[in-house]
Amino acid sequence: MTDGMKSGDTPLRHAARGSGGGDGPVRHHRATLPVDRSVLWTPIRDPGDPAGPAESGPYELFFARSAIRQINRHSEAEGKESRFGFLLGNLYRCPESGVHYSVIDRVIAKDEPISEDAPDPFLLRAWADSQEEFREHGGALIGWYHTHYLLGLMLSEGDQEMNDRYFGQPWQCSVLIVPDPARPMGAVFRPSAAQDGTEGELASFRELLAVEDIPASGPIPTAVRWKNYTADREVQPEAPDTGEAAGPETPPLVRVQPPIEAGASSVTLVLADNRADRMYPRLPVRRRTIVWLFAVVAVMVGGYLGGLQIFRAGGEPPPPAPTPVERQPQVPAEVQRFVDASANLEEAMLRYDERRQDFDLGRIGCEMLAGGYAAADDAFITMAGSYAGLGAAVNETLDAEYERLVEDMNRLNEHFDASRCPRPE
């Protein structure tokens, strides 16, 4: 795979690190490993298979039972088209054992069918349309799922490319489903296992239930219907009309950074910064000069107006206006303009990325690619102007967002330059 292929897939790869994206250490939550209220599902092997039990991967993988229900409903809908969706969740570290694990608790089901031959544009377009749900959830992209009617549980070449390109983090997974009414089957793959040669093997996972949903005695109701997996406990299919979980399924969300410990668990990972994967150089000197000229002028004007106000008040700054307790503080207009401009730039870069995929595959020419570039470039100029207009409202969060967008636009610029397409007038 070329470097261009790897680094151009920014939206999905950033989503794997949380709704804030970025390239710093991945944020985890602190919660005890919920093994006591889970069912371990392991793929059934042939009797003559000498291999040992299936491994879950460097991160233990949990599916909330409510998420499994959502996957069932979507994959078993009428029609023979291949269906797919995204799996959202959160990352955790057990403070007692040091074990890292991921919990899938939300499914974004997409109605659009997907092509097995070239799934790239379908995934990127669907992800661009899912941003509001992703931001609302606030967690990370843990993986994706899709159905096979003819290929069975075999990963197609397109599936493997998507897994390697977008879902290769240690906490991510890919789920394949065969919704046969007589013998439903499924498979969980861990693309990060490619380094030890087990990427194509079925992986185990845990079904996570609320404490209130586990009976005091007898079999445990389960949402898993796959006939090619076996449970470590006595289970029975749950009633078809089962409603919501009786209690919370997922562990509480308490942020914690994975510490670097000499005696940490063998599954504890120290994730390196991947800034070396960035494909674009810094912003051209001309563009940087314009941006910072805007910023300097804005700061000078803001300082002058602030000093004038203090002088008129007799050297003492005016007291802050009281804010009613029942009202939320209003976002300053200049901050809102920057937020809106940033969102527009994100959308324009996502649309360019869709065209980039089609261009790299030879489906479109320079005219279409240049149109996407022009839209992103205009959106960037608007965003840079709104940032320069922040004045005294600027803070570390807005600074970090601006720097991230600049770096993303740098990557987009390099790809367009490498395409050798003429720049739009």
N, C-alpha and C positions, 0 to 999 in steps of 0.2 A: 504494500500500500504506500502511495506517495505521501510526502509530507503535506502537500496541498490537500489531499483527501482527509488527512487526520485533522489538521488545524482549522479547516473550513467549517467543521461541524460544531460551531460554538454554542448555539442555543441549547441543544440537547446535552452536550457535555457539561455546560455550566449548570444546567438544571440538576445534574447528578450531585452537585455540591451544595444544593439548597436553593431556596427561592431567591436568595441574594446573589447567587452565582459566585464568581470570583475564583481565585487561584490560591488562596491561603489555606491553612489547615482546616479540614472539615469539622464543623461543629457537631458535637454529640450531646445527647441528653444523658443524665445520670439516673439509672434505674436498675433494680435487681433483675437478673435474667429470669423471665417468667416461665420457666420450664414446668413448674408445678401445675399450671393451668393451661397446658398446651398438649397437643397430640402430635407425636412425631410420625411423619409419613415417609416411608422409604420405598423406592422402586423395587418391584419384585424381579429378582434375577432368575435366569435359567438355572435348573439344578446343577448343571455341569459347569457353570461359570466359576472359575477359580478366584475371581476378584473378590475383594473384601466388601464390607458394607459401603453404601454410597455416602459420600461426604457432603456436608452443606457448603463448605467453602471457608475462606478466612473469616467471614462474618456468618454467624448463625442467622437463618432466614425465617421470619415469622409472617404468616398471613392471618390477619384478623378474620374471623369467620364471616363477618359482614362483607368483607371484600371478596371472599370466595363466592358468596351468594350473588354479588353483583356480576362477577365473571360468568357464573353459571347462567344467569338470566340473559346476558348479552350473547354468549356463545351458542345458546340453545334456541335463539330466535329463529323464526321461519326463514327459509331461503338457504341457498347453497353458496352464497358469496363468502369469501374469506373475511372475517370480522377481526377487528383489532382494537386495542385501547392501551392506555398508559396506567402504570401502577405507581401511586404516590405513597409516601410514608415518612418515617423519621429514623435517625440513626441513634444508637444508644451504646453506652459502656456500662457494664456491671461493676459497681464499686467494690464488690466482694471478691469476684474472680478475675476482674480485668478483661473479661470476654467482651468483644464488640458484637453487636447484632443489629439487624435492620428489621423494621416492622412495617408491613404494607397495610394501610388502613383506608385507602381511598382509591377508587377506580374511575378513570375518565374513559368511558366507552365512546367510540367513534362510529357513526353510522355509515361513513364512507367505506366502500370495499377497498382492499389493498391488492396491489399487483405483486405476485411472487417474483416476477422477473426483474422488476425495477421498483422496489418499495421505497427508495429514498425520497422522491418528491411527495409521496403520500404521507410519510411520517413527518416530514418537515412542515408541510401545509397543515396537518392535523395539530401539530404541536403549537404552531403559531396561533391557531384558533383556540387553544386551550390555556392561554396565558392567564386569563382572569381566574379560572378555576385553580390554577397552580398557585397564583399569588394568594388566593383566598385560603388555600390549604396551609401554606407557609412552610412546608417541609421540603423533601427532596424527591427527585425522580428516581425510583428504585428499579424500574424496569418496564417491560411491555409484554403484552400477550397477543396472540392471534390464533385463528382456527385453521386447521387443515382438514379438507374433506377427502382429497385424493392421495396426498403424500404421506398420510399417517403421521407418525412421530419422528419422521426424518427431517432434520434441518436442511432446508434448501440452500443453495449457494448464496442467494440473496439474504436469507435469514442470518447466515454466518457473517456476511459482510456487515449487516446492520448491528449484530451483537458486538463484533469487534470494534466497529466505528463509534457506536453511541453508548453501549451498555457494558463496557469492560471494566468498570470500577469494582473493587472487591465486595462492595455491598449491593451490587446490582444483579439482576436476574432476567431471564427470558422464559416465558411460559408458552408452551405449545399445547393446543387442545384439539381433540378429535371428538366432536359432539355426536357420536353414534348413539341413538336411543337404546340399542340393545347392549352395547358395550362401550360406554364412554371412557375415554382414556385421556391422559394428559402427561406432560413432562415439564420439569423445571430444569433449566440449564443455567450454569454459572459461567458466563464468558470469561471471567477473570481466571478461570482454571486452565486457560489455554497454555499457560506457562509450564504446567506439568503434564500436558498431553491429555487432559480429561475433559476438554471443553464439550465434546459431543456426547458425554455420558450424562445420564439422568442423575439429578441431585436430589437429596432429601430436603424436606422443609417441615415447619411446624405450624399447625393450625392453632391459633390463639383464641381462647374463649374468655368471656368475663367470668369472674369467680361465681357469680350468681347463676350462670348457665351450666355449671358442672353439678350433676346430681350427687346426692350423698352416697348412693349405691347404684349399681347397675351400669349398663353401657352409657357411653357419652354420646349425645346427639352430635352428628357431624354434617357439615355442608359439602365435604369432599365426596365426589361420586366416581372418581376414576377407579377402574378395575385393575389397573396395573401398578397400584401402590398399596402398601399394607401399613396398618397402624400399629403402634406399640402398646395400645390399650384396647379394651373392648369398646367398640363403637357401633352405632346404629344410625341409619339415615334420619335426619331430622324431618319433622312434619313439613309438608309442602307450604302450609300457611304460616310458617314461623315468622314472627315479626322482628322488631329490633332487639338488640342484645339487652338482657335484663340489667346489665351494669356496664361500666367502662371496660373495654377490651384492651386498649393500648395502655402502656405505662405512662405515668405523668411526664410532662415535658419540663425538664430542668436542665438548662444548658451547662455543659462542661466540655473543656478541651481535653482530648486524650493526652495524658501525661507521658513523658518519656522516662520509663523506669527500667533499671537494670534487671529487676526480677519480675518484669511484667509477664503476663500469660503469653504462651507461644502464639496465640492468635492475635495478639495486639500488634497493630500496624502503625508505623510512623510514615505518614504520607508525605512525599516530597512535593515541593512547590513545582508546578509544571510550566513556569513562565518560559522555559526553553522551547516549549511547543508552539509559542506564538509565531505566526507566519508573517506578520507585517512589521515593517520598520516604524520608527517613531514618525510623528506627523511631520510633513515637509516643513522646512524652515519658514517659507512664506506663510503657510497657514498658522504655524505656531506664533509668528510675529503678530499677525492680525488678532488672534485670540487674546494674547497677553496685552496687546495695546488696548483692546476693549476693557480688559480687567483693570489695568492701571488707571485708565481714564475714569472708570466707575468708582474706584477707590478714592481718587482725588476729589471727585464731585461729592461723594458721600461724606468725606472728611470735612470738606468746606461747609456743606449744609449743616452737619452736626455741630461744628464750631460756631457757626452763626447763630444756631438756636441757643447754645449755652451762653453766648455773649448777650443776646437779647434778654435772657432770663437773669442777668446780673451775676454771671459766673457760676451759678449753681444749676445742675441739670434738673429738668422738670421731673416731678415725682411721677412714678408709673401710674397709669390709669387703672383703677380697680377693675378686676374682672369678675363678673357675677359667677358665683359658684356653680349655678345650674347650667351655665353655658360652656361649651368647649371652646378653647382658644382658636381663633380663625387663622388659617394659613396665610401668611403675607402674599400679596398679589405677585410679587417678583419671584417668590419661591414656587408658587403654583404655575407660573409661566415656564419656569425651568423644568418642573415635573412633567408638565404636558409636552414640552418640547422633547424631553428625554424619551417619553413613551412613544412619540411619533418617530423619533430616530430608531428606537428599537424595532418598531414595526417595519420601517423602511429597510433596515438591515436584514430582517428576517425574510422579507420579500426578495431582496437581492440574493440571499442565500438560496432560495428556491430556484431562481434563475441561474445561479452559479452551477447548481447541480445539473440542470438541463443543458447548460452550455458545455460543461465538462463531458457530458455524455453525447454531445453532438446533436441535441434535439433542437436547439435554437442558435441563432447567429449573433453577431456583434450588436446589431441594432437593438434587439431585445435586452441584451445584457447591459448596454450603455444606458438604456432607459431606466433600468433598475439602479444603476450607479448614480445617474443624475438625481433621482428621487432621494437616495440616501445622502448624497452630497449636499443637496439643498436643506434636508432635515438637519444635517450636522451643522451647517452654518447658522441655522435658526437656533439650535441648541447652544452653540458657542456664544451667540449674542445674548441669549437669556441668562447664561452663566455669568457673563461679564456684567449683566445688569443686576446681579444679586446684591452687590455692594456690601453693606454691613450685615446682610442676612446670611452671608456665606458661613458654613461651618464644616466640620470634618466629614460629616456624612455626605453633604453635597459635593465637597471636594473629591471624596472617594468615588462617588457616582460619576462625576465628570471625568476623572482619570480613567475609569473603566470604559466609558463610552469612547473616549479618545483612542484607547488601545484597540477596541473592537473596530473602530473606523480605520485605524492603521492597517489592520489585517485585511479589511475589505479593499482598501486602496492598493495593497500589494497584489492581491488576486487580480484586480482589474488591470493593473500594469502588466502582470504576467500573461494576461489573455491576449495582449498586443492589439486590442480593439482601440480604435480612435476615441479619444475623450470627447464627450458631448460638448457642443459649443455653449 
